[in-house]
Amino acid sequence: MGERGWKIRTRPESIPVEVLFYAPTSSDAAGFQDSALMNHKSKSKKLNESNADTLVPLLRFPAFREAEEWANVLLNEIAIPVLDRVVKGETYPVISFSTEHGLVQQDESFGNKASGETLKRYFKVERDDFVFNEGASTGTICGSIKRLSKFSDGMVSPVYKCFRFNSNEVPAFWEYYFESQLFRVQLSSLIDKDLRGGRFNLSIRRLLSARLWRPCVAEQKVIAGFFTDLDKLLSAQVRKISVLRTERKGLMLQLFPSEGEGRPPLRFPRFRDDGGWKDYLFGDILRITVGREFKSSEHTSAGVRLLQSKSLAARKVQWSESAVYLPVNYEREYPELIVRGGDVVLALSNPLINGELRLARVERDQAISILNQRVGRL
């Protein structure tokens, strides 16, 4: 529960984040196409049309269920471009764009700094300014936008487009808004598909011509507060998991004997008076079924998945989109090689990664697969 006492559902059936930003229709549940993203009064109008009217999100906080609908505004009506450049003698931290971590100091994340004449072209940014990276490598087809929230000021490369909201807007709300599917659809309508050097040709003027759905300031504050508290809860859970993983590693060292030792340093009370652990050959207590080599001519586009060594990590089977399949009838031809949910599998080639054994239990809801060579089943 966050600082404001939000009741946050964490079960899989929890309502998706995006419902606070738009209301998809039933005809658009699978793809969220732009023609049906919101429940605005004139559904035949597209989002980028200047006469598109208002929007009501699918989920709204109680205090705003009877409030005014979200208005369709131009970004340049509520924000201005940031065009001030660094001048000689000024010193600011160099800020770089990280898809995963947002805006970070360049010397911390990339290990180098911009210098010399290059800095004269850099833009000066302040806390709560926004930076648009139009690079197609940012994880979306039309770039992404991040808010400067970790530092009071800085300077960014001129390859980025920067803007600042008017003082009466809530920057934290717009930060979450720009992460939503709603804005990605709106932004994609502005993109010039002609890529230049891996980047879209989108000027700051054109970026600020994007249309946004804007709630009143009071609703902006409540939505921003909710997601801020949710982020704090998520961060706290991440820290807890990190502590538990550290404790787990320590217990592994204590509950298992060191090499050459017959007793572990730490034992449960009922076993403290027992003798030492006995040595056995691995093959004496466990039977390993080894997979076989299947020729590429046997591969198919669908059927039974082939469990390859590259899919095995420590305690996890990681299936990729490029998974290889074998004909369905191989389930009958090679019953001894079939892997089912609950089975334990291990890599027989390069079995250790970062000191951890590539051994995992297959999740019980996984479809059956077939052992490839260099993969074994216990």
VOBA-1610 file (N, C-alpha, C; in pm, whole numbers, padded with zeros to 5 digits, always signed):
BEGIN
Met+00085-00118+00000Met+00000+00000+00000Met+00088+00123+00000Gly+00063+00219-00089Gly+00148+00336-00103Gly+00124+00438+00005Glu+00192+00553-00007Glu+00185+00657+00094Glu+00045+00714+00106Arg-00030+00714-00001Arg-00164+00771+00003Arg-00270+00666+00036Gly-00227+00545+00062Gly-00321+00442+00100Gly-00391+00374-00015Trp-00330+00377-00134Trp-00392+00310-00248Trp-00400+00161-00221Lys-00508+00100-00262Lys-00519-00046-00259Lys-00479-00098-00396Ile-00364-00161-00404Ile-00307-00201-00533Ile-00325-00351-00552Arg-00393-00390-00657Arg-00412-00530-00687Arg-00288-00583-00757Thr-00240-00698-00713Thr-00120-00755-00773Thr-00146-00890-00837Arg-00272-00935-00842Arg-00302-01063-00904Arg-00297-01047-01055Pro-00282-01160-01129Pro-00271-01151-01275Pro-00391-01084-01339Glu-00508-01090-01275Glu-00626-01031-01337Glu-00636-00881-01311Ser-00531-00820-01255Ser-00534-00677-01227Ser-00560-00598-01354Ile-00621-00482-01338Ile-00654-00397-01452Ile-00526-00341-01512Pro-00508-00347-01645Pro-00388-00294-01707Pro-00371-00145-01680Val-00246-00100-01676Val-00216+00040-01650Val-00284+00131-01751Glu-00286+00091-01878Glu-00333+00180-01983Glu-00479+00223-01969Val-00560+00151-01890Val-00701+00189-01884Val-00719+00324-01818Leu-00619+00376-01747Leu-00628+00509-01690Leu-00603+00615-01796Phe-00559+00575-01914Phe-00526+00669-02019Phe-00615+00656-02142Tyr-00681+00542-02161Tyr-00771+00529-02275Tyr-00867+00415-02254Ala-00970+00412-02336Ala-01072+00310-02326Ala-01085+00235-02457Pro-01015+00123-02477Pro-01027+00047-02602Pro-01164-00015-02616Thr-01212-00023-02739Thr-01341-00087-02762Thr-01322-00236-02780Ser-01430-00311-02774Ser-01421-00457-02785Ser-01367-00499-02920Ser-01392-00420-03023Ser-01343-00457-03156Ser-01193-00437-03170Asp-01133-00372-03071Asp-00991-00339-03081Asp-00910-00400-02969Ala-00965-00498-02897Ala-00899-00553-02779Ala-00765-00618-02812Ala-00751-00673-02931Ala-00628-00745-02963Ala-00515-00653-03005Gly-00543-00551-03086Gly-00434-00474-03143Gly-00424-00330-03100Phe-00529-00274-03034Phe-00529-00135-02995Phe-00500-00043-03114Gln-00576-00058-03223Gln-00554+00026-03339Gln-00605+00167-03311Asp-00547+00266-03381Asp-00576+00405-03346Asp-00720+00445-03371Ser-00792+00379-03460Ser-00928+00420-03490Ser-01027+00384-03380Ala-00985+00301-03283Ala-01079+00260-03179Ala-01019+00268-03040Leu-00915+00349-03023Leu-00847+00351-02893Leu-00929+00413-02783Met-01009+00510-02811Met-01083+00574-02705Met-01231+00580-02728Asn-01298+00610-02617Asn-01443+00621-02619Asn-01479+00768-02637His-01431+00831-02747His-01469+00970-02765His-01599+00978-02843Lys-01661+01093-02836Lys-01800+01106-02881Lys-01816+01076-03029Ser-01718+01111-03109Ser-01730+01086-03252Ser-01628+00982-03290Lys-01664+00854-03280Lys-01568+00745-03296Lys-01514+00734-03438Ser-01577+00799-03534Ser-01527+00790-03671Ser-01407+00881-03693Lys-01382+00975-03601Lys-01270+01067-03616Lys-01141+01001-03572Lys-01033+01028-03642Lys-00903+00974-03603Lys-00839+01065-03498Leu-00742+01010-03423Leu-00683+01082-03312Leu-00608+01207-03355Asn-00555+01208-03475Asn-00472+01322-03514Asn-00552+01430-03585Glu-00682+01421-03589Glu-00763+01524-03651Glu-00787+01637-03552Ser-00779+01758-03599Ser-00790+01872-03509Ser-00928+01885-03447Asn-01032+01830-03509Asn-01166+01844-03456Asn-01211+01722-03377Ala-01118+01628-03345Ala-01156+01517-03257Ala-01193+01575-03122Asp-01297+01520-03059Asp-01348+01586-02940Asp-01290+01532-02812Thr-01370+01480-02722Thr-01323+01447-02587Thr-01315+01299-02563Leu-01253+01264-02451Leu-01228+01125-02416Leu-01266+01099-02272Val-01316+00977-02246Val-01341+00933-02109Val-01266+00802-02088Pro-01169+00797-01997Pro-01095+00672-01974Pro-01186+00561-01926Leu-01145+00438-01951Leu-01223+00323-01907Leu-01231+00316-01755Leu-01121+00352-01688Leu-01116+00350-01542Leu-01084+00491-01494Arg-01163+00537-01396Arg-01143+00672-01345Arg-01157+00670-01193Phe-01079+00752-01125Phe-01090+00760-00981Phe-01225+00821-00944Pro-01283+00777-00830Pro-01420+00818-00792Pro-01443+00968-00797Ala-01346+01048-00753Ala-01367+01193-00747Ala-01385+01256-00885Phe-01350+01182-00990Phe-01352+01241-01124Phe-01449+01171-01219Arg-01530+01081-01167Arg-01621+01007-01255Arg-01729+01097-01316Glu-01758+01207-01251Glu-01855+01302-01306Glu-01785+01429-01352Ala-01654+01428-01356Ala-01580+01547-01395Ala-01579+01563-01547Glu-01525+01675-01591Glu-01518+01702-01734Glu-01434+01597-01804Glu-01465+01575-01930Glu-01392+01475-02008Glu-01254+01528-02045Trp-01166+01436-02085Trp-01031+01476-02125Trp-01039+01552-02258Ala-00968+01663-02266Ala-00971+01747-02386Ala-00859+01708-02481Asn-00886+01723-02609Asn-00787+01696-02713Asn-00712+01825-02742Val-00582+01831-02705Val-00505+01954-02720Val-00377+01925-02797Leu-00319+02031-02850Leu-00187+02020-02913Leu-00080+02031-02806Leu+00028+01956-02822Leu+00137+01963-02725Leu+00192+02105-02716Asn+00196+02176-02829Asn+00252+02312-02825Asn+00161+02412-02755Glu+00040+02371-02719Glu-00050+02457-02642Glu-00017+02454-02493Ile+00052+02350-02449Ile+00082+02335-02306Ile+00231+02315-02280Ala+00314+02321-02384Ala+00458+02303-02367Ala+00533+02388-02468Ile+00658+02418-02436Ile+00743+02498-02525Ile+00872+02422-02554Pro+00936+02448-02667Pro+01063+02381-02696Pro+01174+02436-02606Val+01270+02351-02573Val+01390+02392-02499Val+01501+02407-02601Leu+01545+02533-02622Leu+01641+02563-02729Leu+01767+02631-02678Asp+01774+02662-02548Asp+01893+02728-02494Asp+02012+02635-02503Arg+02123+02687-02555Arg+02244+02607-02571Arg+02350+02648-02469Val+02439+02555-02443Val+02549+02579-02349Val+02643+02685-02408Val+02683+02779-02324Val+02777+02882-02369Val+02911+02861-02299Lys+03013+02923-02352Lys+03148+02906-02301Lys+03155+02943-02153Gly+03217+02856-02075Gly+03232+02879-01933Gly+03129+02809-01847Glu+03017+02768-01907Glu+02914+02699-01831Glu+02949+02551-01817Thr+02918+02496-01701Thr+02948+02355-01675Thr+02822+02286-01624Tyr+02782+02183-01693Tyr+02667+02102-01654Tyr+02701+01955-01674Pro+02638+01867-01598Pro+02658+01724-01626Pro+02601+01689-01762Val+02673+01604-01834Val+02625+01558-01964Val+02523+01448-01941Ile+02402+01467-01994Ile+02292+01373-01975Ile+02274+01289-02100Ser+02263+01161-02082Ser+02239+01069-02195Ser+02107+00997-02177Phe+02059+00944-02286Phe+01929+00877-02290Phe+01949+00727-02276Ser+01889+00670-02172Ser+01891+00525-02152Ser+01749+00474-02156Thr+01721+00380-02247Thr+01586+00326-02258Thr+01541+00262-02128Glu+01634+00196-02061Glu+01599+00124-01938Glu+01593+00214-01816His+01688+00309-01805His+01701+00390-01683His+01659+00535-01701Gly+01615+00574-01817Gly+01575+00711-01839Gly+01693+00801-01868Leu+01690+00924-01817Leu+01798+01019-01838Leu+01902+01004-01728Val+02024+00973-01766Val+02131+00945-01670Val+02254+01026-01706Gln+02342+01044-01609Gln+02467+01113-01637Gln+02555+01026-01726Gln+02606+01086-01832Gln+02680+01009-01932Gln+02805+00944-01875Asp+02878+01015-01786Asp+03001+00960-01734Asp+02975+00841-01643Glu+02852+00831-01588Glu+02818+00719-01503Glu+02775+00598-01583Ser+02707+00620-01695Ser+02649+00508-01770Ser+02733+00464-01888Phe+02808+00557-01948Phe+02882+00524-02069Phe+03033+00537-02054Gly+03078+00595-01942Gly+03220+00599-01916Gly+03298+00704-01994Asn+03228+00799-02056Asn+03300+00905-02126Asn+03218+01034-02122Lys+03281+01144-02166Lys+03215+01274-02163Lys+03232+01343-02298Ala+03133+01424-02328Ala+03150+01510-02444Ala+03242+01625-02404Ser+03317+01679-02500Ser+03412+01784-02464Ser+03436+01875-02583Gly+03509+01984-02555Gly+03552+02074-02662Gly+03438+02147-02727Glu+03453+02172-02857Glu+03355+02249-02932Glu+03218+02182-02936Thr+03217+02049-02921Thr+03091+01976-02929Thr+02990+02027-02827Leu+03038+02060-02706Leu+02949+02101-02598Leu+02875+02230-02629Lys+02929+02314-02715Lys+02863+02441-02746Lys+02730+02421-02816Arg+02712+02307-02874Arg+02587+02279-02945Arg+02484+02209-02855Tyr+02525+02171-02736Tyr+02436+02097-02647Tyr+02326+02187-02592Phe+02209+02127-02566Phe+02097+02199-02506Phe+02106+02193-02354Lys+02073+02304-02289Lys+02063+02308-02144Lys+01923+02263-02102Val+01915+02169-02010Val+01786+02119-01963Val+01778+02133-01811Glu+01656+02146-01761Glu+01631+02159-01619Glu+01545+02042-01571Arg+01535+02030-01439Arg+01449+01926-01382Arg+01306+01939-01438Asp+01248+01828-01472Asp+01112+01816-01527Asp+01103+01852-01675Asp+01217+01883-01740Asp+01215+01893-01885Asp+01205+01752-01944Phe+01156+01744-02068Phe+01139+01615-02135Phe+01231+01607-02257Val+01284+01487-02279Val+01377+01464-02389Val+01322+01353-02477Phe+01313+01380-02605Phe+01262+01282-02702Phe+01379+01222-02779Asn+01390+01091-02774Asn+01489+01017-02852Asn+01415+00946-02964Glu+01438+00990-03085Glu+01363+00935-03197Glu+01430+00812-03257Gly+01537+00762-03194Gly+01604+00644-03247Gly+01513+00523-03246Ala+01515+00447-03353Ala+01430+00328-03364Ala+01478+00215-03274Ser+01597+00232-03213Ser+01651+00126-03128Ser+01606+00136-02984Thr+01516+00229-02952Thr+01476+00251-02814Thr+01368+00154-02768Gly+01333+00057-02847Gly+01235-00042-02804Gly+01096-00017-02860Thr+01075+00098-02926Thr+00948+00126-02991Thr+00977+00171-03133Ile+00879+00160-03219Ile+00901+00194-03359Ile+00907+00344-03381Cys+00867+00422-03282Cys+00863+00567-03303Cys+00935+00643-03192Gly+01035+00582-03130Gly+01112+00651-03029Gly+01040+00657-02895Ser+01098+00731-02800Ser+01038+00742-02668Ser+01080+00872-02602Ile+01006+00909-02496Ile+01026+01035-02426Ile+01053+01006-02279Lys+01154+01074-02222Lys+01188+01056-02081Lys+01194+01194-02013Arg+01163+01195-01883Arg+01166+01318-01804Arg+01295+01326-01724Leu+01353+01446-01715Leu+01470+01466-01629Leu+01420+01481-01486Ser+01434+01377-01407Ser+01384+01378-01270Ser+01492+01351-01166Lys+01608+01300-01208Lys+01712+01262-01113Lys+01811+01374-01085Phe+01814+01478-01171Phe+01911+01585-01157Phe+01840+01720-01172Ser+01900+01822-01113Ser+01840+01956-01120Ser+01861+02022-01255Asp+01971+01986-01323Asp+01996+02041-01455Asp+02099+01954-01526Gly+02127+01989-01651Gly+02222+01913-01729Gly+02225+01964-01872Met+02300+01895-01957Met+02302+01929-02098Met+02294+01801-02180Val+02222+01808-02291Val+02199+01690-02374Val+02242+01717-02517Ser+02272+01612-02587Ser+02316+01620-02726Ser+02208+01685-02813Pro+02249+01760-02914Pro+02150+01822-03004Pro+02075+01722-03090Val+02111+01594-03086Val+02034+01496-03162Val+01899+01472-03097Tyr+01885+01511-02970Tyr+01759+01494-02900Tyr+01671+01618-02917Lys+01540+01599-02902Lys+01443+01708-02903Lys+01394+01727-02761Cys+01398+01851-02712Cys+01365+01877-02571Cys+01249+01976-02562Phe+01167+01960-02462Phe+01056+02053-02440Phe+01023+02060-02292Arg+00948+02164-02256Arg+00915+02192-02116Arg+00766+02228-02106Phe+00697+02166-02013Phe+00555+02195-01995Phe+00536+02328-01923Asn+00421+02389-01945Asn+00385+02510-01873Asn+00379+02481-01723Ser+00394+02583-01643Ser+00407+02566-01498Ser+00284+02505-01432Asn+00166+02517-01493Asn+00045+02464-01430Asn+00021+02317-01462Glu+00106+02257-01547Glu+00092+02115-01579Glu+00167+02031-01476Val+00135+01901-01470Val+00197+01809-01375Val+00294+01720-01451Pro+00425+01747-01443Pro+00523+01670-01522Pro+00516+01520-01499Ala+00494+01477-01375Ala+00491+01333-01346Ala+00376+01265-01421Phe+00263+01333-01433Phe+00152+01275-01509Phe+00192+01253-01655Trp+00253+01355-01714Trp+00288+01344-01855Trp+00398+01241-01878Glu+00482+01218-01777Glu+00582+01113-01788Glu+00515+00977-01806Tyr+00413+00950-01727Tyr+00341+00823-01740Tyr+00257+00820-01868Tyr+00203+00935-01903Tyr+00125+00942-02027Tyr+00209+00902-02147Phe+00334+00950-02153Phe+00421+00920-02266Phe+00462+00773-02270Glu+00446+00702-02160Glu+00476+00559-02158Glu+00357+00476-02207Ser+00243+00538-02222Ser+00120+00465-02253Ser+00109+00433-02402Gln+00032+00330-02431Gln+00003+00292-02569Gln-00067+00405-02642Leu-00146+00480-02571Leu-00220+00590-02629Leu-00128+00689-02699Phe-00023+00733-02630Phe+00065+00832-02692Phe+00147+00772-02805Arg+00187+00645-02794Arg+00265+00584-02901Arg+00186+00582-03031Val+00055+00560-03021Val-00029+00563-03140Val-00036+00704-03197Gln-00052+00802-03107Gln-00059+00941-03153Gln+00072+00985-03217Leu+00185+00947-03157Leu+00316+00986-03209Leu+00344+00921-03343Ser+00303+00797-03359Ser+00331+00726-03483Ser+00269+00794-03604Ser+00161+00870-03582Ser+00097+00939-03694Ser+00181+01057-03744Leu+00279+01100-03662Leu+00363+01212-03702Leu+00494+01170-03767Ile+00529+01044-03748Ile+00662+01000-03787Ile+00680+01000-03939Asp+00790+01057-03980Asp+00831+01049-04120Asp+00902+00915-04136Lys+00847+00825-04213Lys+00901+00690-04224Lys+01037+00685-04293Asp+01084+00798-04344Asp+01216+00800-04408Asp+01323+00803-04300Leu+01387+00692-04274Leu+01490+00684-04171Leu+01620+00746-04222Arg+01683+00823-04136Arg+01812+00880-04171Arg+01910+00843-04060Gly+02003+00756-04092Gly+02100+00714-03992Gly+02037+00640-03877Gly+01930+00566-03902Gly+01864+00491-03796Gly+01772+00576-03712Arg+01746+00702-03752Arg+01662+00791-03675Arg+01551+00844-03765Phe+01440+00882-03702Phe+01330+00941-03777Phe+01355+01090-03797Asn+01310+01141-03908Asn+01327+01282-03939Asn+01210+01360-03881Leu+01216+01388-03751Leu+01106+01455-03681Leu+01161+01579-03612Ser+01119+01696-03654Ser+01167+01821-03595Ser+01095+01847-03463Ile+01152+01937-03380Ile+01087+01973-03255Ile+00953+02039-03281Arg+00945+02116-03389Arg+00818+02181-03423Arg+00710+02078-03454Arg+00750+01975-03528Arg+00651+01873-03561Arg+00616+01788-03440Leu+00715+01761-03356Leu+00687+01686-03234Leu+00585+01759-03148Leu+00599+01891-03136Leu+00506+01968-03054Leu+00370+01985-03119Ser+00356+01938-03241Ser+00224+01941-03305Ser+00144+01815-03275Ala+00202+01727-03196Ala+00130+01604-03157Ala+00008+01640-03074Arg-00096+01562-03090Arg-00217+01584-03011Arg-00216+01494-02888Leu-00260+01551-02777Leu-00265+01481-02650Leu-00406+01486-02594Trp-00435+01388-02508Trp-00561+01390-02433Trp-00529+01440-02292Arg-00582+01556-02257Arg-00543+01624-02133Arg-00659+01629-02033Pro-00640+01568-01915Pro-00739+01585-01808Pro-00710+01715-01732Cys-00799+01752-01643Cys-00775+01870-01562Cys-00655+01847-01471Val-00599+01955-01417Val-00478+01945-01336Val-00502+01860-01212Ala-00618+01872-01150Ala-00647+01792-01030Ala-00641+01643-01060Glu-00695+01602-01175Glu-00692+01460-01211Glu-00550+01418-01250Gln-00476+01508-01313Gln-00336+01478-01342Gln-00260+01444-01214Lys-00282+01523-01109Lys-00211+01503-00982Lys-00246+01368-00920Val-00372+01330-00924Val-00414+01204-00863Val-00356+01085-00939Ile-00361+01089-01072Ile-00306+00979-01152Ile-00156+00969-01132Ala-00087+01084-01133Ala+00058+01083-01112Ala+00092+01029-00974Gly+00015+01069-00872Gly+00040+01019-00737Gly+00021+00870-00725Phe-00080+00818-00794Phe-00106+00674-00790Phe+00011+00597-00848Phe+00056+00636-00967Phe+00165+00562-01031Phe+00299+00583-00961Thr+00318+00701-00901Thr+00439+00724-00823Thr+00444+00629-00704Asp+00332+00614-00634Asp+00327+00521-00521Asp+00345+00377-00568Leu+00288+00345-00682Leu+00303+00210-00735Leu+00449+00182-00770Asp+00517+00280-00827Asp+00660+00264-00858Asp+00742+00244-00732Lys+00707+00319-00626Lys+00778+00303-00499Lys+00758+00162-00444Leu+00635+00110-00456Leu+00608-00026-00410Leu+00689-00127-00490Leu+00694-00109-00622Leu+00772-00199-00706Leu+00920-00194-00670Ser+00971-00073-00647Ser+01113-00059-00610Ser+01142-00128-00478Ala+01048-00116-00383Ala+01067-00182-00253Ala+01069-00333-00270Gln+00984-00385-00358Gln+00981-00529-00381Gln+01110-00576-00447Val+01163-00495-00539Val+01289-00530-00604Val+01401-00538-00501Arg+01402-00442-00408Arg+01505-00443-00304Arg+01491-00567-00214Lys+01367-00603-00182Lys+01344-00722-00100Lys+01394-00847-00171Ile+01365-00856-00300Ile+01410-00972-00377Ile+01562-00979-00381Ser+01626-00862-00396Ser+01772-00858-00399Ser+01830-00908-00266Val+01770-00866-00154Val+01817-00911-00023Val+01797-01061-00008Leu+01680-01111-00052Leu+01653-01255-00041Leu+01750-01336-00126Arg+01787-01285-00243Arg+01882-01358-00327Arg+02019-01364-00260Thr+02058-01255-00195Thr+02185-01255-00124Thr+02183-01354-00009Glu+02071-01354+00066Glu+02057-01448+00177Glu+02057-01593+00126Arg+01995-01613+00012Arg+01990-01748-00046Arg+02130-01798-00077Lys+02212-01710-00139Lys+02350-01751-00171Lys+02427-01785-00045Gly+02407-01705+00061Gly+02475-01734+00186Gly+02433-01865+00247Leu+02304-01894+00242Leu+02254-02020+00297Leu+02303-02139+00216Met+02316-02121+00085Met+02369-02230+00002Met+02510-02267+00047Leu+02589-02165+00083Leu+02726-02192+00128Leu+02727-02259+00266Gln+02627-02231+00347Gln+02623-02284+00482Gln+02559-02423+00491Leu+02462-02450+00406Leu+02386-02575+00415Leu+02444-02688+00331Phe+02548-02657+00252Phe+02615-02760+00173Phe+02763-02763+00213Pro+02822-02881+00220Pro+02964-02890+00260Pro+03055-02826+00156Ser+03164-02769+00204Ser+03267-02720+00113Ser+03341-02839+00054Glu+03410-02816-00058Glu+03484-02924-00121Glu+03587-02983-00024Gly+03586-03115-00010Gly+03677-03182+00081Gly+03623-03198+00222Glu+03508-03136+00250Glu+03447-03147+00383Glu+03331-03245+00378Gly+03308-03316+00490Gly+03199-03414+00494Gly+03075-03364+00564Arg+03083-03247+00625Arg+02969-03193+00697Arg+02950-03045+00658Pro+02826-03001+00643Pro+02802-02859+00614Pro+02821-02776+00741Pro+02857-02650+00729Pro+02875-02564+00846Pro+02746-02546+00926Leu+02633-02547+00856Leu+02505-02524+00922Leu+02411-02639+00891Arg+02347-02697+00997Arg+02253-02807+00977Arg+02127-02779+01057Phe+02017-02832+01010Phe+01893-02822+01084Phe+01906-02905+01213Pro+01838-02861+01320Pro+01856-02925+01452Pro+01846-03077+01452Arg+01750-03132+01380Arg+01728-03277+01385Arg+01841-03358+01322Phe+01929-03290+01246Phe+02036-03362+01177Phe+02175-03331+01233Arg+02181-03251+01338Arg+02312-03209+01389Arg+02394-03323+01449Asp+02327-03428+01495Asp+02399-03541+01555Asp+02421-03654+01455Asp+02374-03635+01331Asp+02395-03739+01230Asp+02539-03736+01180Gly+02577-03839+01113Gly+02712-03846+01057Gly+02729-03751+00941Gly+02846-03758+00881Gly+02873-03671+00768Gly+02804-03717+00641Trp+02806-03634+00541Trp+02746-03666+00413Trp+02834-03770+00342Lys+02772-03859+00268Lys+02845-03965+00198Lys+02868-03929+00052Asp+02977-03975+00000Asp+03010-03951-00141Asp+02949-04059-00230Tyr+02883-04016-00336Tyr+02828-04107-00436Tyr+02864-04054-00574Leu+02874-04143-00667Leu+02885-04102-00806Leu+02750-04050-00852Phe+02755-03944-00932Phe+02631-03882-00980Phe+02542-03986-01048Gly+02603-04072-01127Gly+02525-04172-01201Gly+02467-04282-01114Asp+02517-04295-00989Asp+02464-04399-00900Asp+02330-04361-00840Ile+02301-04233-00834Ile+02176-04190-00769Ile+02079-04124-00866Leu+02129-04085-00984Leu+02042-04021-01082Leu+02066-04081-01220Arg+01957-04099-01292Arg+01965-04148-01430Arg+01941-04031-01523Ile+02031-04010-01618Ile+02019-03899-01711Ile+01982-03953-01850Thr+01873-03905-01902Thr+01834-03937-02039Thr+01889-03828-02129Val+01973-03868-02223Val+02040-03772-02310Val+01966-03762-02443Gly+01954-03639-02493Gly+01886-03617-02619Gly+01967-03666-02738Arg+01912-03650-02856Arg+01980-03694-02977Arg+01988-03579-03076Glu+02071-03598-03177Glu+02085-03498-03281Glu+01976-03514-03384Phe+01909-03406-03415Phe+01808-03406-03521Phe+01860-03318-03635Lys+01850-03367-03756Lys+01901-03296-03871Lys+01811-03176-03903Ser+01870-03076-03964Ser+01793-02957-04000Ser+01682-02989-04098Ser+01699-03096-04176Ser+01594-03136-04271Ser+01470-03186-04199Glu+01485-03220-04070Glu+01370-03267-03991Glu+01293-03152-03927His+01351-03036-03928His+01287-02921-03862His+01162-02878-03937Thr+01063-02833-03861Thr+00938-02785-03919Thr+00902-02650-03856Ser+00803-02584-03912Ser+00761-02454-03859Ser+00666-02467-03741Ala+00613-02584-03718Ala+00522-02609-03606Ala+00530-02756-03570Gly+00478-02789-03453Gly+00481-02927-03408Gly+00527-02937-03263Val+00628-03021-03237Val+00682-03038-03102Val+00813-02960-03091Arg+00822-02874-02990Arg+00944-02792-02976Arg+01066-02877-02941Leu+01179-02836-02996Leu+01306-02903-02968Leu+01375-02827-02855Leu+01401-02895-02745Leu+01467-02832-02631Leu+01618-02835-02653Gln+01674-02719-02688Gln+01816-02708-02718Gln+01893-02654-02598Ser+02023-02676-02599Ser+02107-02632-02489Ser+02100-02481-02468Lys+02088-02405-02575Lys+02086-02259-02563Lys+01963-02207-02488Ser+01862-02292-02472Ser+01740-02250-02402Ser+01751-02268-02251Leu+01860-02328-02205Leu+01873-02357-02062Leu+01957-02252-01990Ala+01900-02198-01883Ala+01971-02107-01794Ala+01963-02165-01654Ala+02026-02100-01559Ala+02019-02147-01421Ala+01877-02133-01369Arg+01814-02246-01338Arg+01680-02252-01280Arg+01570-02204-01374Lys+01598-02196-01503Lys+01494-02147-01593Lys+01515-02198-01734Val+01404-02236-01800Val+01405-02268-01942Val+01358-02143-02017Gln+01441-02094-02106Gln+01410-01970-02177Gln+01384-02000-02324Trp+01259-02003-02360Trp+01222-02026-02500Trp+01234-01896-02577Ser+01285-01905-02698Ser+01297-01788-02783Ser+01197-01797-02898Glu+01180-01682-02965Glu+01089-01679-03080Glu+01142-01763-03196Ser+01270-01791-03194Ser+01330-01870-03302Ser+01339-02019-03266Ala+01250-02063-03176Ala+01251-02204-03135Ala+01234-02296-03256Val+01300-02412-03249Val+01295-02512-03357Val+01187-02615-03324Tyr+01114-02658-03425Tyr+01008-02758-03406Tyr+01039-02884-03487Leu+00982-02994-03439Leu+00990-03122-03509Leu+00849-03172-03536Pro+00832-03264-03630Pro+00698-03312-03664Pro+00624-03367-03542Val+00494-03352-03542Val+00409-03395-03429Val+00424-03544-03400Asn+00442-03624-03505Asn+00451-03769-03485Asn+00578-03813-03411Tyr+00674-03719-03392Tyr+00796-03753-03317Tyr+00766-03779-03170Glu+00653-03730-03123Glu+00614-03759-02985Glu+00595-03909-02965Arg+00545-03977-03069Arg+00526-04122-03063Arg+00655-04197-03095Glu+00735-04140-03187Glu+00856-04210-03229Glu+00967-04205-03124Tyr+00969-04096-03044Tyr+01076-04081-02944Tyr+01017-04053-02806Pro+00936-04144-02753Pro+00872-04120-02623Pro+00973-04104-02510Glu+01089-04167-02522Glu+01190-04158-02416Glu+01258-04021-02411Leu+01240-03941-02518Leu+01303-03809-02522Leu+01206-03695-02492Ile+01083-03729-02463Ile+00981-03626-02440Ile+01001-03561-02303Val+00995-03429-02301Val+01005-03351-02177Val+00869-03290-02148Arg+00821-03311-02026Arg+00691-03260-01984Arg+00707-03164-01867Gly+00601-03089-01840Gly+00602-02996-01728Gly+00637-03067-01598Gly+00727-03011-01521Gly+00771-03072-01396Gly+00901-03148-01408Asp+00944-03183-01531Asp+01071-03252-01550Asp+01188-03158-01521Val+01299-03218-01480Val+01421-03141-01454Val+01520-03169-01567Val+01571-03064-01628Val+01661-03077-01741Val+01790-03000-01713Leu+01898-03043-01779Leu+02025-02974-01760Leu+02106-02973-01888Ala+02193-02872-01898Ala+02281-02862-02014Ala+02402-02951-01991Leu+02437-03030-02092Leu+02551-03120-02081Leu+02677-03062-02143Ser+02663-02955-02220Ser+02780-02884-02272Ser+02778-02744-02211Asn+02894-02698-02167Asn+02903-02571-02096Asn+02797-02562-01986Pro+02800-02656-01892Pro+02692-02663-01792Pro+02694-02549-01691Leu+02804-02474-01680Leu+02813-02365-01583Leu+02817-02230-01654Ile+02738-02136-01603Ile+02742-01998-01649Ile+02751-01909-01526Asn+02858-01832-01517Asn+02880-01745-01401Asn+02875-01824-01271Gly+02929-01946-01277Gly+02936-02028-01158Gly+02807-02099-01121Glu+02704-02084-01203Glu+02576-02148-01174Glu+02548-02259-01274Leu+02492-02369-01223Leu+02462-02484-01308Leu+02338-02457-01391Arg+02350-02485-01519Arg+02235-02466-01609Arg+02141-02585-01595Leu+02067-02584-01489Leu+01972-02689-01455Leu+01842-02622-01417Ala+01729-02674-01466Ala+01601-02608-01441Ala+01488-02710-01440Arg+01383-02673-01369Arg+01260-02753-01373Arg+01165-02688-01474Val+01114-02767-01565Val+01022-02716-01666Val+00889-02681-01600Glu+00837-02565-01630Glu+00710-02523-01572Glu+00599-02620-01614Arg+00508-02643-01520Arg+00406-02747-01542Arg+00307-02713-01653Asp+00292-02586-01684Asp+00198-02550-01790Asp+00263-02543-01927Gln+00392-02584-01936Gln+00462-02581-02064Gln+00419-02698-02152Ala+00412-02671-02282Ala+00383-02778-02377Ala+00501-02874-02381Ile+00476-02996-02426Ile+00583-03095-02431Ile+00691-03052-02529Ser+00810-03103-02509Ser+00922-03076-02600Ser+01006-03203-02612Ile+01105-03199-02701Ile+01192-03314-02725Ile+01336-03275-02694Leu+01408-03365-02627Leu+01547-03339-02593Leu+01637-03337-02716Asn+01713-03233-02730Asn+01814-03227-02833Asn+01946-03282-02777Gln+02043-03303-02863Gln+02175-03346-02814Gln+02232-03241-02720Arg+02315-03284-02628Arg+02379-03200-02529Arg+02280-03144-02426Val+02162-03205-02419Val+02065-03171-02317Val+02020-03301-02252Gly+02010-03303-02120Gly+01969-03424-02050Gly+01848-03399-01960Arg+01779-03507-01931Arg+01664-03501-01839Arg+01692-03594-01722Leu+01675-03546-01600Leu+01698-03628-01481Leu+01576-03715-01453
//
